[in-house]
Amino acid sequence: MAKYIQIGALVEKEHGLEAYNNVSTSNGVVYALLETGRSNDLFSEKQFGEFGEAAIITMIVEAKQKSQVLENLAENLKIDNSEEGFVFESTALLRCS
């Protein structure tokens, strides 16, 4: 079994910034990165004509903590209520340096 996995999310910027601040220091999170930009196809709120502000969260997580981190991330993103954005778990990482 791999020691680390990658977890990511693409959501509206407002939700992403708040979730990043709450989740990036959780137990099991080895590395967390937040990027922001604009998206023209995922979100209903468009601040810039055809485009809305988006946040991309990428985390390297200890495999044994992945369920807790995923649940925490989804809860902080309010993804069940907003129904906009997505959270994903990538394939296992063999090494994290």
C-alpha positions in Angstrom: 0.0 0.0 0.0 1.2 3.5 -0.8 2.1 5.8 1.9 0.7 9.0 0.3 -2.1 10.0 -2.0 -3.1 13.2 -3.7 -6.4 15.0 -3.0 -7.6 17.9 -5.1 -10.6 20.2 -5.4 -11.9 22.7 -7.9 -14.4 25.1 -6.4 -15.5 28.7 -6.3 -12.7 30.9 -5.0 -14.6 32.1 -1.9 -15.2 28.5 -0.7 -11.7 27.4 -1.6 -9.9 30.1 0.3 -11.8 29.3 3.5 -11.4 25.5 3.1 -7.7 25.8 2.4 -7.2 27.7 5.6 -9.1 25.2 7.6 -7.9 21.9 6.0 -4.3 22.6 5.1 -3.1 22.1 8.7 -5.2 19.0 9.4 -3.6 15.8 10.7 -2.2 13.8 7.8 -1.7 16.7 5.4 1.9 16.7 4.3 1.7 19.4 1.7 -1.1 21.8 0.6 -1.2 24.2 -2.3 -3.9 26.8 -3.3 -4.1 28.3 -6.7 -6.7 30.7 -8.0 -7.8 31.6 -11.5 -10.9 31.9 -13.6 -13.2 29.2 -15.0 -15.9 29.6 -17.7 -17.7 26.3 -17.4 -18.2 25.1 -13.8 -19.7 27.8 -11.7 -23.0 29.7 -12.0 -21.7 32.9 -10.5 -19.7 34.8 -13.2 -17.9 37.9 -11.9 -16.1 38.5 -15.2 -18.5 38.2 -18.0 -18.3 34.5 -19.0 -15.8 33.7 -16.2 -16.0 33.1 -12.5 -13.3 33.0 -9.9 -12.1 29.5 -9.1 -9.8 27.9 -6.5 -7.7 24.8 -7.0 -6.6 23.0 -3.9 -4.0 20.3 -4.1 -2.8 18.2 -1.1 -0.4 15.4 -0.5 -1.9 13.3 2.3 -0.9 10.3 4.3 -2.9 7.4 2.9 -4.1 6.3 6.4 -5.6 9.8 6.9 -7.2 10.2 3.5 -10.9 9.5 4.6 -10.7 12.1 7.4 -9.1 14.7 5.2 -11.6 14.1 2.3 -14.5 14.4 4.7 -13.1 17.5 6.3 -12.4 19.1 2.9 -15.9 18.3 1.5 -17.5 19.7 4.7 -15.4 22.9 4.6 -16.1 23.4 0.9 -19.9 23.0 1.6 -19.9 20.9 -1.6 -23.1 19.0 -0.6 -25.0 22.3 -0.3 -23.6 24.3 -3.2 -23.5 21.5 -5.7 -20.8 23.4 -7.6 -17.2 22.2 -7.8 -15.7 18.8 -7.2 -13.2 17.0 -4.9 -11.1 14.1 -6.2 -8.6 11.5 -4.9 -5.8 10.7 -7.3 -3.8 7.5 -7.6 -1.4 6.6 -4.9 1.9 8.3 -4.7 4.9 6.0 -4.2 7.2 8.7 -2.9 6.9 12.2 -1.4 10.1 14.2 -1.2 
